[in-house]
Amino acid sequence: MIQPVNNFPTWYEATTDRGGARTSLRSTVKADVCVIGGGLAGLTTALELSRRKKRVVLLEAKRLAWGASGRNGGFVSNGFAEGIGNVQRRVGLEAARALYSLSRHGSEYVRREIEAGDPTIKMGEAWIVALRHRDNGDLKSYRDMMARDYDEDLQFLATEQTREKLNSTRYFESIYNPRALHFHPLRYALMLARRAEAGGATLHENTLALSVQRQGQDWRICSAGGEVIAQHVVHCVSSLDHNIHKASGRAVVPVATYVAVTEPINQDAVRTSAAVADTRRAGNYYRLIDDGRLLWGGRITTQVSEPSRLAEQMKGDMLATYPQLGNPRIEYSWAGLMGYALHKMPLIGRDGDGQWYATAFGGHGMNTTAMAGQLLARAIADGDDEYRRFAAFAPQWAGGQLGRIGVQTSYWWMQLRDRIDEARSG
Ligand SMILES: Cc1cc2nc3c(=O)[nH]c(=O)nc-3n(C[C@H](O)[C@H](O)[C@H](O)COP(=O)(O)OP(=O)(O)OC[C@H]3O[C@@H](n4cnc5c(N)ncnc54)[C@H](O)[C@@H]3O)c2cc1C
C-alpha cells in the first residue's frame, strides 16, 4: 500500500471529534459483503448495503476517510472528472445523458444525507468557475449545451459581474452553478459511518486487507489479525493499493493535489460564500470557510512525496491571484492522493471472477462516490444492473511508472498552455 503523502493535521481533522479508533479485525468473521477501503466509496457502499439488510464488514487500513475523502476541497457538483463533452464524444448523447443523470443522483444523495443527518455539515451553496483569459464565446456555448442536453441550469457572468464576486484582475467571464454545494467532507464521511453501524455494519480501522482468495462459493479476505469470509467483496481503495485487486489497481494512476488554510483574515478578495475554481487545466479551487479562513487548493503532480515548502508555495498561488491578501499566515497545509483512470471516468463494475470494484473518481469524487455506492449496493442486494452503464469505461492498464511520467508530462504541458492563454489576455 502507498504510504501517507503527509501526516500533517488537516483543518478538517482539527475541527472534527473522531472519538477513539474502531477495533481492528482480530478473528474470523462471516459476512454477506466485505468492503475494502473506508473512504466515501466504501462507506457509501457499506451504508447502502446495510440499508438493504446485508451483513457488511468494512476493512480500513488506517482511520476512516483518512485518504482523499477526508481531506479534499469539499465541492459537490454534478458530473465527472472527465468533461461531459468528451464523455458524449465517446458514448453518444443518450448514454452520456444517462451517466450525467446518475452523477446528479450522487449529488442529490449527499444533500439528502446531510439534511436528514446533520445540516451543519453543509458549509455553503453554489460554485463559480472563472476564466483566467478572455472568453471567446465558449462559456455561453457551454452554458447553452448544458441546459439543452443535460438539464443543467448554469448562469453566465460577464467580467464585471465575476469581479464583483472575485476581486481579481486575473479573472474574466465565469459560470455560476447555483445547484452545487460545499461541505465538511470528514464530518460527512463519519456521519455515513455511524449510520452504517446503526444499520448493523461492522467497520474495522487499522486493518489492512492483505489478500483476497476464493474459498468455495465465498471470498476469504485476510488481514494480519483476522479474516472475513464473505459472499461478495467490493474494492474501494482508490490509488492507495495497486495489488489487492490487480484488474482495477493497474488501471489507476495516483495524482497528488494540495490544500492550504489561512488564519482567519479580513480581506476584500473573495466576496462570495460560493466555492470557486478557475478553468485552468491544472486549476486552483478555493472557498471561504468558518471564521474567515481561506481554504485554497491546487497544483497537481503524479509524485507522491510531500513537496517541501508546501505552505509557502500555496501562499504564492493565492497572492498571484489576490495580492491584496498581504501576508496571511498558513495554519494548515496538506497533500492528498486522488486516483485517475486514463479516460478520467470512474471504474465501477465486476471482474470476470466476480469481485466488485468502485475506484478512480479523480478530482470529482464527492458526488460520484455516492453514486457508485448506491449502484453497487443495488447490484449486490437487488440484482440491479444499472452499474453496467460504466462498461464503456472499463479498467485498462495505465502504463505503470511510464504511465505516470506520461501523465506528469501532460500536466506540465497543460500548465504551459494555461500560461500562454493568460499571457494573450494581458
Ligand atoms: C486535496 C484533494 C481535493 C479534492 N477536492 C475535491 C472536491 O472539491 N470535490 C470532489 O468532488 N472531489 C475532490 N477530490 C477527489 C475526492 O476526494 C476523491 O475522488 C474521493 O474522496 C475518492 O474516494 P475513495 O473512497 O475512492 O478513496 P479514498 O478516500 O482515498 O479512500 C480509499 C481508502 O482505502 C483504504 N485502503 C487502501 N488500501 C487498503 C487495503 N488494502 N485495506 C484496507 N483499506 C485500504 C485507504 O486507507 C483509504 O482510506 C479531491 C481530492 C483531493 C486529494
The ligand as a MOL file (V3000), in Angstrom:
LIG
                    3D

  0  0  0     0  0            999 V3000
M  V30 BEGIN CTAB
M  V30 COUNTS 53 58 0 0 0
M  V30 BEGIN ATOM
M  V30 1 C -6.7850 17.5540 -1.9420 0
M  V30 2 C -7.9700 16.9780 -2.6810 0
M  V30 3 C -9.0250 17.8160 -3.0560 0
M  V30 4 C -10.1470 17.2840 -3.6970 0
M  V30 5 N -11.2380 18.0930 -3.8960 0
M  V30 6 C -12.4020 17.5550 -4.3480 0
M  V30 7 C -13.5810 18.3530 -4.4080 0
M  V30 8 O -13.6040 19.5250 -4.0050 0
M  V30 9 N -14.7060 17.7910 -4.9290 0
M  V30 10 C -14.7220 16.4830 -5.3650 0
M  V30 11 O -15.7740 16.0420 -5.8580 0
M  V30 12 N -13.6310 15.6960 -5.2510 0
M  V30 13 C -12.4760 16.1860 -4.7390 0
M  V30 14 N -11.3730 15.3940 -4.5980 0
M  V30 15 C -11.4590 13.9770 -5.0040 0
M  V30 16 C -12.1520 13.1120 -3.9440 0
M  V30 17 O -11.6820 13.4430 -2.6630 0
M  V30 18 C -11.8940 11.6310 -4.2510 0
M  V30 19 O -12.2660 11.3520 -5.5800 0
M  V30 20 C -12.6900 10.7010 -3.3450 0
M  V30 21 O -12.5860 11.0810 -2.0000 0
M  V30 22 C -12.2200 9.2580 -3.5270 0
M  V30 23 O -12.8460 8.4480 -2.5660 0
M  V30 24 P -12.4210 6.9320 -2.4070 0
M  V30 25 O -13.2860 6.3420 -1.3450 0
M  V30 26 O -12.4170 6.2870 -3.7550 0
M  V30 27 O -10.8780 6.9620 -1.9800 0
M  V30 28 P -10.1480 7.3660 -0.6180 0
M  V30 29 O -10.8750 8.4240 0.1160 0
M  V30 30 O -8.7240 7.5920 -0.9440 0
M  V30 31 O -10.2920 6.0470 0.2680 0
M  V30 32 C -9.6080 4.8550 -0.0060 0
M  V30 33 C -9.3920 4.1660 1.3500 0
M  V30 34 O -8.9380 2.8270 1.1300 0
M  V30 35 C -8.0630 2.4950 2.1730 0
M  V30 36 N -7.2550 1.3510 1.7280 0
M  V30 37 C -6.3960 1.2940 0.6900 0
M  V30 38 N -5.8810 0.0480 0.5750 0
M  V30 39 C -6.4500 -0.7060 1.5480 0
M  V30 40 C -6.3390 -2.0580 1.9410 0
M  V30 41 N -5.5430 -2.9280 1.2930 0
M  V30 42 N -7.0460 -2.4880 3.0130 0
M  V30 43 C -7.8570 -1.6450 3.6820 0
M  V30 44 N -8.0210 -0.3440 3.3350 0
M  V30 45 C -7.3140 0.1140 2.2940 0
M  V30 46 C -7.2640 3.7790 2.3930 0
M  V30 47 O -6.6420 3.8220 3.6620 0
M  V30 48 C -8.3320 4.8570 2.2070 0
M  V30 49 O -8.9190 5.2450 3.4360 0
M  V30 50 C -10.2060 15.8930 -4.0160 0
M  V30 51 C -9.1370 15.0660 -3.6700 0
M  V30 52 C -8.0260 15.5820 -3.0150 0
M  V30 53 C -6.8920 14.6750 -2.6230 0
M  V30 END ATOM
M  V30 BEGIN BOND
M  V30 1 1 1 2
M  V30 2 1 2 3
M  V30 3 2 2 52
M  V30 4 2 3 4
M  V30 5 1 4 5
M  V30 6 1 4 50
M  V30 7 2 5 6
M  V30 8 1 6 7
M  V30 9 1 6 13
M  V30 10 2 7 8
M  V30 11 1 7 9
M  V30 12 1 9 10
M  V30 13 2 10 11
M  V30 14 1 10 12
M  V30 15 2 12 13
M  V30 16 1 13 14
M  V30 17 1 14 15
M  V30 18 1 14 50
M  V30 19 1 15 16
M  V30 20 1 16 17
M  V30 21 1 16 18
M  V30 22 1 18 19
M  V30 23 1 18 20
M  V30 24 1 20 21
M  V30 25 1 20 22
M  V30 26 1 22 23
M  V30 27 1 23 24
M  V30 28 2 24 25
M  V30 29 1 24 26
M  V30 30 1 24 27
M  V30 31 1 27 28
M  V30 32 2 28 29
M  V30 33 1 28 30
M  V30 34 1 28 31
M  V30 35 1 31 32
M  V30 36 1 32 33
M  V30 37 1 33 34
M  V30 38 1 33 48
M  V30 39 1 34 35
M  V30 40 1 35 36
M  V30 41 1 35 46
M  V30 42 1 36 37
M  V30 43 1 36 45
M  V30 44 2 37 38
M  V30 45 1 38 39
M  V30 46 1 39 40
M  V30 47 2 39 45
M  V30 48 1 40 41
M  V30 49 2 40 42
M  V30 50 1 42 43
M  V30 51 2 43 44
M  V30 52 1 44 45
M  V30 53 1 46 47
M  V30 54 1 46 48
M  V30 55 1 48 49
M  V30 56 2 50 51
M  V30 57 1 51 52
M  V30 58 1 52 53
M  V30 END BOND
M  V30 END CTAB
M  END
